[in-house]
Amino acid sequence: MELKDVLADWRDYDDAAFRLGIFLGVFPPDQKFNWVKPMFWQDGYPVGDMLVDILDRMAEAGVLLKDEEDVRYKWNPAPIDLS
């Protein structure tokens, strides 16, 4: 499954970061979200910060859409402007 399929619908930032982590191999495919959820909600977890930072950078590049109010992400269905 491609990341664009995983993030096809709006996902809260922690769930989107978790799914990105699975996609990148940071977490095993059978990892339970509840076991790693604190790393997205508490300070001091560099891996959680890194994954959310990647989501933000993907949104800045136009790959993802970001809903600032609800802090959630989804794949941008529009083609990226490479100009």
MOPAC internal coordinates of N, CA, C and O (Angstrom, degrees):
PM7 1SCF
backbone

  N    0.0000 0     0.00 0     0.00 0    0    0    0
  C    1.4551 1     0.00 0     0.00 0    1    0    0
  C    1.5315 1   108.37 1     0.00 0    2    1    0
  O    1.2310 1   120.70 1   -41.07 1    3    2    1
  N    1.2963 1   116.27 1   138.93 1    3    2    1
  C    1.4603 1   121.45 1   179.94 1    5    3    2
  C    1.5260 1   110.82 1   -87.29 1    6    5    3
  O    1.2310 1   121.00 1   -22.29 1    7    6    5
  N    1.3294 1   115.69 1   157.71 1    7    6    5
  C    1.4638 1   120.46 1  -179.91 1    9    7    6
  C    1.5214 1   110.71 1   -61.15 1   10    9    7
  O    1.2310 1   119.98 1   144.63 1   11   10    9
  N    1.3210 1   117.64 1   -35.37 1   11   10    9
  C    1.4698 1   119.22 1   179.75 1   13   11   10
  C    1.5237 1   111.36 1   -63.48 1   14   13   11
  O    1.2310 1   119.96 1   151.70 1   15   14   13
  N    1.3231 1   117.68 1   -28.30 1   15   14   13
  C    1.4677 1   120.84 1   175.84 1   17   15   14
  C    1.5288 1   110.79 1   -76.27 1   18   17   15
  O    1.2310 1   120.70 1   140.61 1   19   18   17
  N    1.3258 1   116.27 1   -39.39 1   19   18   17
  C    1.4582 1   121.56 1  -179.80 1   21   19   18
  C    1.5304 1   110.69 1   -64.20 1   22   21   19
  O    1.2310 1   120.50 1   142.62 1   23   22   21
  N    1.3326 1   116.64 1   -37.38 1   23   22   21
  C    1.4635 1   121.89 1  -177.71 1   25   23   22
  C    1.5311 1   112.30 1  -105.95 1   26   25   23
  O    1.2310 1   120.33 1  -151.62 1   27   26   25
  N    1.3226 1   116.98 1    28.38 1   27   26   25
  C    1.4692 1   120.77 1  -178.60 1   29   27   26
  C    1.5209 1   112.29 1   -66.07 1   30   29   27
  O    1.2310 1   119.94 1   148.15 1   31   30   29
  N    1.3231 1   117.72 1   -31.85 1   31   30   29
  C    1.4626 1   122.26 1   179.52 1   33   31   30
  C    1.5204 1   108.92 1  -110.93 1   34   33   31
  O    1.2310 1   120.57 1   -18.88 1   35   34   33
  N    1.3303 1   116.52 1   161.12 1   35   34   33
  C    1.4610 1   121.28 1   178.69 1   37   35   34
  C    1.5236 1   110.13 1   -58.13 1   38   37   35
  O    1.2310 1   121.35 1   -45.40 1   39   38   37
  N    1.3349 1   115.02 1   134.60 1   39   38   37
  C    1.4621 1   121.86 1   177.19 1   41   39   38
  C    1.5242 1   108.28 1  -134.44 1   42   41   39
  O    1.2310 1   120.82 1   -43.08 1   43   42   41
  N    1.3387 1   116.03 1   136.92 1   43   42   41
  C    1.4598 1   120.09 1   174.73 1   45   43   42
  C    1.5202 1   109.27 1   -56.86 1   46   45   43
  O    1.2310 1   120.60 1   -25.50 1   47   46   45
  N    1.3269 1   116.45 1   154.50 1   47   46   45
  C    1.4575 1   120.88 1  -172.70 1   49   47   46
  C    1.5246 1   112.93 1   -56.82 1   50   49   47
  O    1.2310 1   120.04 1   141.02 1   51   50   49
  N    1.3313 1   117.54 1   -38.98 1   51   50   49
  C    1.4619 1   118.70 1  -177.91 1   53   51   50
  C    1.5257 1   111.67 1   -70.49 1   54   53   51
  O    1.2310 1   120.33 1   140.87 1   55   54   53
  N    1.3336 1   116.97 1   -39.13 1   55   54   53
  C    1.4582 1   120.67 1   177.69 1   57   55   54
  C    1.5279 1   110.58 1   -68.62 1   58   57   55
  O    1.2310 1   120.40 1   138.33 1   59   58   57
  N    1.3251 1   116.83 1   -41.67 1   59   58   57
  C    1.4715 1   120.10 1   178.47 1   61   59   58
  C    1.5265 1   110.75 1   -63.24 1   62   61   59
  O    1.2310 1   120.21 1   137.76 1   63   62   61
  N    1.3293 1   117.21 1   -42.24 1   63   62   61
  C    1.4629 1   120.93 1   178.64 1   65   63   62
  C    1.5244 1   110.59 1   -65.57 1   66   65   63
  O    1.2310 1   120.17 1   139.93 1   67   66   65
  N    1.3186 1   117.29 1   -40.07 1   67   66   65
  C    1.4571 1   121.41 1   177.53 1   69   67   66
  C    1.5257 1   110.32 1   -61.21 1   70   69   67
  O    1.2310 1   120.21 1   133.07 1   71   70   69
  N    1.3098 1   117.21 1   -46.93 1   71   70   69
  C    1.4622 1   121.16 1  -179.32 1   73   71   70
  C    1.5277 1   111.33 1   -66.34 1   74   73   71
  O    1.2310 1   120.15 1   143.41 1   75   74   73
  N    1.3273 1   117.33 1   -36.59 1   75   74   73
  C    1.4641 1   120.70 1   173.52 1   77   75   74
  C    1.5272 1   109.47 1   -61.90 1   78   77   75
  O    1.2310 1   120.37 1   137.11 1   79   78   77
  N    1.3237 1   116.89 1   -42.89 1   79   78   77
  C    1.4578 1   121.10 1   178.44 1   81   79   78
  C    1.5203 1   112.71 1   -60.09 1   82   81   79
  O    1.2310 1   120.05 1   139.26 1   83   82   81
  N    1.3100 1   117.52 1   -40.74 1   83   82   81
  C    1.4692 1   120.64 1   175.93 1   85   83   82
  C    1.5218 1   109.48 1   -64.79 1   86   85   83
  O    1.2310 1   120.41 1   134.67 1   87   86   85
  N    1.3336 1   116.81 1   -45.33 1   87   86   85
  C    1.4624 1   121.56 1  -179.07 1   89   87   86
  C    1.5275 1   111.33 1   -59.33 1   90   89   87
  O    1.2310 1   120.43 1   140.75 1   91   90   89
  N    1.3338 1   116.78 1   -39.25 1   91   90   89
  C    1.4676 1   121.32 1  -178.34 1   93   91   90
  C    1.5284 1   112.63 1   -82.21 1   94   93   91
  O    1.2310 1   120.08 1   171.11 1   95   94   93
  N    1.3196 1   117.45 1    -8.89 1   95   94   93
  C    1.4524 1   120.40 1  -179.03 1   97   95   94
  C    1.5226 1   114.00 1    88.41 1   98   97   95
  O    1.2310 1   120.00 1  -172.04 1   99   98   97
  N    1.3245 1   117.60 1     7.96 1   99   98   97
  C    1.4654 1   121.36 1   176.81 1  101   99   98
  C    1.5302 1   109.44 1   -66.10 1  102  101   99
  O    1.2310 1   120.65 1   140.60 1  103  102  101
  N    1.3135 1   116.37 1   -39.40 1  103  102  101
  C    1.4586 1   122.75 1   176.93 1  105  103  102
  C    1.5260 1   108.53 1  -115.56 1  106  105  103
  O    1.2310 1   120.27 1   -32.52 1  107  106  105
  N    1.3262 1   117.09 1   147.48 1  107  106  105
  C    1.4616 1   119.06 1   175.59 1  109  107  106
  C    1.5316 1   110.28 1   -68.45 1  110  109  107
  O    1.2310 1   120.16 1   -26.29 1  111  110  109
  N    1.3283 1   117.30 1   153.71 1  111  110  109
  C    1.4732 1   120.24 1  -177.13 1  113  111  110
  C    1.5189 1   114.43 1   -58.09 1  114  113  111
  O    1.2310 1   119.67 1   154.28 1  115  114  113
  N    1.3240 1   118.23 1   -25.72 1  115  114  113
  C    1.4550 1   120.58 1  -178.63 1  117  115  114
  C    1.5317 1   113.09 1   -96.22 1  118  117  115
  O    1.2310 1   120.57 1  -169.00 1  119  118  117
  N    1.3405 1   116.51 1    11.00 1  119  118  117
  C    1.4681 1   121.38 1  -179.99 1  121  119  118
  C    1.5304 1   110.25 1   -62.13 1  122  121  119
  O    1.2310 1   120.12 1   -45.27 1  123  122  121
  N    1.3073 1   117.38 1   134.73 1  123  122  121
  C    1.4670 1   122.46 1   176.50 1  125  123  122
  C    1.5287 1   108.98 1   -87.76 1  126  125  123
  O    1.2310 1   120.78 1   -47.30 1  127  126  125
  N    1.3187 1   116.12 1   132.70 1  127  126  125
  C    1.4599 1   122.13 1  -177.35 1  129  127  126
  C    1.5267 1   112.02 1   -58.38 1  130  129  127
  O    1.2310 1   120.16 1   139.18 1  131  130  129
  N    1.3225 1   117.30 1   -40.82 1  131  130  129
  C    1.4693 1   120.46 1  -176.70 1  133  131  130
  C    1.5200 1   112.76 1   -58.24 1  134  133  131
  O    1.2310 1   119.79 1   151.62 1  135  134  133
  N    1.3315 1   118.01 1   -28.38 1  135  134  133
  C    1.4647 1   121.44 1  -179.13 1  137  135  134
  C    1.5182 1   112.54 1   -74.26 1  138  137  135
  O    1.2310 1   120.17 1   153.87 1  139  138  137
  N    1.3285 1   117.27 1   -26.13 1  139  138  137
  C    1.4732 1   120.27 1  -177.03 1  141  139  138
  C    1.5239 1   112.99 1  -112.20 1  142  141  139
  O    1.2310 1   119.74 1   174.39 1  143  142  141
  N    1.3104 1   118.10 1    -5.61 1  143  142  141
  C    1.4648 1   122.26 1  -178.04 1  145  143  142
  C    1.5310 1   113.14 1   -51.71 1  146  145  143
  O    1.2310 1   118.88 1   138.87 1  147  146  145
  N    1.3450 1   119.75 1   -41.13 1  147  146  145
  C    1.4767 1   118.86 1   179.82 1  149  147  146
  C    1.5268 1   114.15 1   -57.42 1  150  149  147
  O    1.2310 1   119.58 1   152.06 1  151  150  149
  N    1.3200 1   118.40 1   -27.94 1  151  150  149
  C    1.4675 1   119.16 1  -178.33 1  153  151  150
  C    1.5328 1   112.26 1   -69.71 1  154  153  151
  O    1.2310 1   119.88 1   166.69 1  155  154  153
  N    1.3157 1   117.84 1   -13.31 1  155  154  153
  C    1.4620 1   121.08 1   176.78 1  157  155  154
  C    1.5260 1   111.64 1   -99.59 1  158  157  155
  O    1.2310 1   119.98 1   164.60 1  159  158  157
  N    1.3118 1   117.65 1   -15.40 1  159  158  157
  C    1.4562 1   121.87 1  -175.44 1  161  159  158
  C    1.5154 1   113.87 1  -107.41 1  162  161  159
  O    1.2310 1   120.15 1   164.31 1  163  162  161
  N    1.3256 1   117.33 1   -15.69 1  163  162  161
  C    1.4569 1   120.94 1  -175.95 1  165  163  162
  C    1.5211 1   110.18 1  -121.04 1  166  165  163
  O    1.2310 1   120.97 1   -29.46 1  167  166  165
  N    1.3244 1   115.75 1   150.54 1  167  166  165
  C    1.4614 1   121.01 1   175.95 1  169  167  166
  C    1.5233 1   109.76 1   -71.57 1  170  169  167
  O    1.2310 1   121.52 1   -22.84 1  171  170  169
  N    1.3157 1   114.70 1   157.16 1  171  170  169
  C    1.4519 1   119.44 1   174.19 1  173  171  170
  C    1.5152 1   115.20 1    96.58 1  174  173  171
  O    1.2310 1   119.92 1  -171.88 1  175  174  173
  N    1.3249 1   117.75 1     8.12 1  175  174  173
  C    1.4568 1   121.87 1   177.73 1  177  175  174
  C    1.5292 1   108.87 1  -116.34 1  178  177  175
  O    1.2310 1   119.78 1   -87.99 1  179  178  177
  N    1.3359 1   118.03 1    92.01 1  179  178  177
  C    1.4616 1   120.92 1  -176.51 1  181  179  178
  C    1.5285 1   113.81 1   -57.87 1  182  181  179
  O    1.2310 1   119.62 1   147.03 1  183  182  181
  N    1.3209 1   118.32 1   -32.97 1  183  182  181
  C    1.4653 1   119.83 1  -179.24 1  185  183  182
  C    1.5305 1   110.21 1   -66.01 1  186  185  183
  O    1.2310 1   120.11 1   136.60 1  187  186  185
  N    1.3236 1   117.40 1   -43.40 1  187  186  185
  C    1.4640 1   120.28 1   177.63 1  189  187  186
  C    1.5121 1   111.83 1   -62.18 1  190  189  187
  O    1.2310 1   120.53 1   135.84 1  191  190  189
  N    1.3329 1   116.58 1   -44.16 1  191  190  189
  C    1.4748 1   120.62 1   177.81 1  193  191  190
  C    1.5205 1   110.93 1   -61.00 1  194  193  191
  O    1.2310 1   120.67 1   137.94 1  195  194  193
  N    1.3345 1   116.32 1   -42.06 1  195  194  193
  C    1.4614 1   120.82 1  -178.85 1  197  195  194
  C    1.5256 1   110.98 1   -62.27 1  198  197  195
  O    1.2310 1   120.14 1   134.61 1  199  198  197
  N    1.3248 1   117.35 1   -45.39 1  199  198  197
  C    1.4591 1   120.23 1  -177.42 1  201  199  198
  C    1.5291 1   111.34 1   -65.53 1  202  201  199
  O    1.2310 1   119.81 1   139.38 1  203  202  201
  N    1.3175 1   117.96 1   -40.62 1  203  202  201
  C    1.4701 1   120.26 1   176.80 1  205  203  202
  C    1.5305 1   110.16 1   -67.02 1  206  205  203
  O    1.2310 1   120.28 1   142.42 1  207  206  205
  N    1.3253 1   117.07 1   -37.58 1  207  206  205
  C    1.4646 1   120.70 1   176.48 1  209  207  206
  C    1.5254 1   110.99 1   -61.52 1  210  209  207
  O    1.2310 1   120.10 1   139.42 1  211  210  209
  N    1.3200 1   117.41 1   -40.58 1  211  210  209
  C    1.4661 1   120.85 1   177.29 1  213  211  210
  C    1.5243 1   109.82 1   -61.79 1  214  213  211
  O    1.2310 1   120.04 1   136.58 1  215  214  213
  N    1.3388 1   117.52 1   -43.42 1  215  214  213
  C    1.4631 1   120.22 1   177.63 1  217  215  214
  C    1.5286 1   110.76 1   -59.42 1  218  217  215
  O    1.2310 1   120.64 1   135.19 1  219  218  217
  N    1.3361 1   116.38 1   -44.81 1  219  218  217
  C    1.4674 1   119.93 1   179.55 1  221  219  218
  C    1.5217 1   111.20 1   -62.25 1  222  221  219
  O    1.2310 1   120.35 1   138.01 1  223  222  221
  N    1.3115 1   116.94 1   -41.99 1  223  222  221
  C    1.4736 1   120.49 1   179.95 1  225  223  222
  C    1.5250 1   110.99 1   -66.83 1  226  225  223
  O    1.2310 1   120.31 1   143.46 1  227  226  225
  N    1.3257 1   117.01 1   -36.54 1  227  226  225
  C    1.4627 1   120.31 1   176.35 1  229  227  226
  C    1.5253 1   110.44 1   -65.84 1  230  229  227
  O    1.2310 1   120.42 1   144.05 1  231  230  229
  N    1.3329 1   116.80 1   -35.95 1  231  230  229
  C    1.4649 1   120.52 1   177.11 1  233  231  230
  C    1.5293 1   110.48 1   -68.75 1  234  233  231
  O    1.2310 1   120.29 1   138.49 1  235  234  233
  N    1.3231 1   117.06 1   -41.51 1  235  234  233
  C    1.4729 1   120.68 1   177.21 1  237  235  234
  C    1.5214 1   111.08 1   -60.66 1  238  237  235
  O    1.2310 1   120.33 1   144.48 1  239  238  237
  N    1.3230 1   116.98 1   -35.52 1  239  238  237
  C    1.4670 1   121.61 1  -179.50 1  241  239  238
  C    1.5255 1   112.43 1   -80.17 1  242  241  239
  O    1.2310 1   120.17 1   171.17 1  243  242  241
  N    1.3436 1   117.28 1    -8.83 1  243  242  241
  C    1.4555 1   120.64 1   178.90 1  245  243  242
  C    1.5153 1   114.36 1    90.77 1  246  245  243
  O    1.2310 1   119.88 1  -177.55 1  247  246  245
  N    1.3200 1   117.84 1     2.45 1  247  246  245
  C    1.4600 1   121.09 1   178.89 1  249  247  246
  C    1.5276 1   110.13 1   -72.71 1  250  249  247
  O    1.2310 1   120.59 1   139.89 1  251  250  249
  N    1.3266 1   116.47 1   -40.11 1  251  250  249
  C    1.4569 1   122.45 1   177.75 1  253  251  250
  C    1.5183 1   110.08 1  -113.03 1  254  253  251
  O    1.2310 1   121.00 1   -22.81 1  255  254  253
  N    1.3081 1   115.69 1   157.19 1  255  254  253
  C    1.4560 1   122.17 1   168.27 1  257  255  254
  C    1.5188 1   106.82 1   -99.93 1  258  257  255
  O    1.2310 1   120.19 1   -36.85 1  259  258  257
  N    1.3332 1   117.24 1   143.15 1  259  258  257
  C    1.4536 1   121.26 1   178.98 1  261  259  258
  C    1.5183 1   109.19 1  -124.81 1  262  261  259
  O    1.2310 1   121.30 1   -52.32 1  263  262  261
  N    1.3049 1   115.11 1   127.68 1  263  262  261
  C    1.4528 1   122.59 1   173.80 1  265  263  262
  C    1.5269 1   106.13 1   -93.56 1  266  265  263
  O    1.2310 1   120.81 1   -79.09 1  267  266  265
  N    1.3349 1   116.06 1   100.91 1  267  266  265
  C    1.4694 1   121.67 1  -175.24 1  269  267  266
  C    1.5288 1   112.36 1   -62.10 1  270  269  267
  O    1.2310 1   120.78 1   142.93 1  271  270  269
  N    1.3238 1   116.11 1   -37.07 1  271  270  269
  C    1.4636 1   119.73 1  -175.92 1  273  271  270
  C    1.5280 1   112.17 1   -65.47 1  274  273  271
  O    1.2310 1   120.60 1   134.03 1  275  274  273
  N    1.3225 1   116.45 1   -45.97 1  275  274  273
  C    1.4623 1   120.73 1  -178.15 1  277  275  274
  C    1.5246 1   113.08 1   -98.93 1  278  277  275
  O    1.2310 1   120.31 1   179.73 1  279  278  277
  N    1.3180 1   117.02 1    -0.27 1  279  278  277
  C    1.4647 1   124.91 1  -178.91 1  281  279  278
  C    1.5345 1   110.03 1    48.72 1  282  281  279
  O    1.2310 1   121.95 1  -112.91 1  283  282  281
  N    1.3119 1   113.87 1    67.09 1  283  282  281
  C    1.4519 1   120.87 1   177.38 1  285  283  282
  C    1.5196 1   109.18 1  -139.33 1  286  285  283
  O    1.2310 1   121.28 1   -17.25 1  287  286  285
  N    1.3114 1   115.15 1   162.75 1  287  286  285
  C    1.4554 1   121.56 1  -173.81 1  289  287  286
  C    1.5241 1   110.20 1  -133.09 1  290  289  287
  O    1.2310 1   121.54 1   -23.65 1  291  290  289
  N    1.3299 1   114.66 1   156.35 1  291  290  289
  C    1.4575 1   120.94 1   168.48 1  293  291  290
  C    1.5163 1   108.53 1  -156.08 1  294  293  291
  O    1.2310 1   121.12 1   -19.71 1  295  294  293
  N    1.3178 1   115.47 1   160.29 1  295  294  293
  C    1.4539 1   121.78 1   179.87 1  297  295  294
  C    1.5151 1   109.14 1   -64.31 1  298  297  295
  O    1.2310 1   120.15 1   -43.23 1  299  298  297
  N    1.3187 1   117.33 1   136.77 1  299  298  297
  C    1.4515 1   122.04 1   176.95 1  301  299  298
  C    1.5225 1   108.35 1   -81.66 1  302  301  299
  O    1.2310 1   120.16 1   -65.39 1  303  302  301
  N    1.3398 1   117.30 1   114.61 1  303  302  301
  C    1.4738 1   119.39 1  -177.73 1  305  303  302
  C    1.5372 1   112.61 1   -71.97 1  306  305  303
  O    1.2310 1   119.96 1   163.64 1  307  306  305
  N    1.3153 1   117.68 1   -16.36 1  307  306  305
  C    1.4677 1   120.78 1   179.38 1  309  307  306
  C    1.5269 1   110.32 1   -77.84 1  310  309  307
  O    1.2310 1   120.20 1   -36.83 1  311  310  309
  N    1.3141 1   117.22 1   143.17 1  311  310  309
  C    1.4720 1   119.02 1   176.93 1  313  311  310
  C    1.5318 1   111.19 1   -61.40 1  314  313  311
  O    1.2310 1   120.69 1   -32.65 1  315  314  313
  N    1.3019 1   116.29 1   147.35 1  315  314  313
  C    1.4682 1   121.51 1   179.14 1  317  315  314
  C    1.5250 1   109.10 1   -74.40 1  318  317  315
  O    1.2310 1   120.79 1   -44.48 1  319  318  317
  N    1.3174 1   116.10 1   135.52 1  319  318  317
  C    1.4699 1   121.45 1   175.84 1  321  319  318
  C    1.5190 1   107.76 1   -80.84 1  322  321  319
  O    1.2310 1   119.99 1   -69.54 1  323  322  321
  N    1.3082 1   117.63 1   110.46 1  323  322  321
  C    1.4654 1   122.87 1  -177.08 1  325  323  322
  C    1.5170 1   112.55 1   -89.98 1  326  325  323
  O    1.2310 1   119.71 1  -175.54 1  327  326  325
  N    1.3093 1   118.16 1     4.46 1  327  326  325
  C    1.4708 1   118.99 1  -178.73 1  329  327  326
  C    1.5133 1   112.09 1   -84.57 1  330  329  327
  O    1.2310 1   120.10 1   180.00 1  331  330  329

